[in-house]
Amino acid sequence: MKGVSYRSIADHLKQIYGLEVSHITVMNWVNTYLSRITQFVKSMQPQVGDYWLADEQFIKVKGNQQYVWNVLDNKTRFLLASNASKTRSYDDARRTFKKAKKTAGKKAKTVVTGEAHWLIPSA
């Protein structure tokens, strides 16, 4: 929940449902269930297609140039891999594709980079 504080959630529960809980209780609940959900999601095998989209993006972190690499499945838009690196090297790209292959459980038949995504047949 972006932009909503634990105190705001506790206040909402009191006003709407008459439940009086502290913001610490809300935080503990979020942390407990976030951990469970994370474990569950990591155990899932996504059903992705054979066409993947890949791109790298230049960002600045504390004044230093870095790159964020992303690989998505074209059909589902499932994020297969994301990687940050200080360089834009072959090894950095390879590392990201290895992650994507592991997540998908297979290799892509076609990987499209940059602005050429419109060349892929529609899902």
Helices and strands as residue ranges (DSSP letters): H 6-17, H 23-43, E 51-61, E 64-73, E 79-85, H 90-104, E 110-113, G 114-119
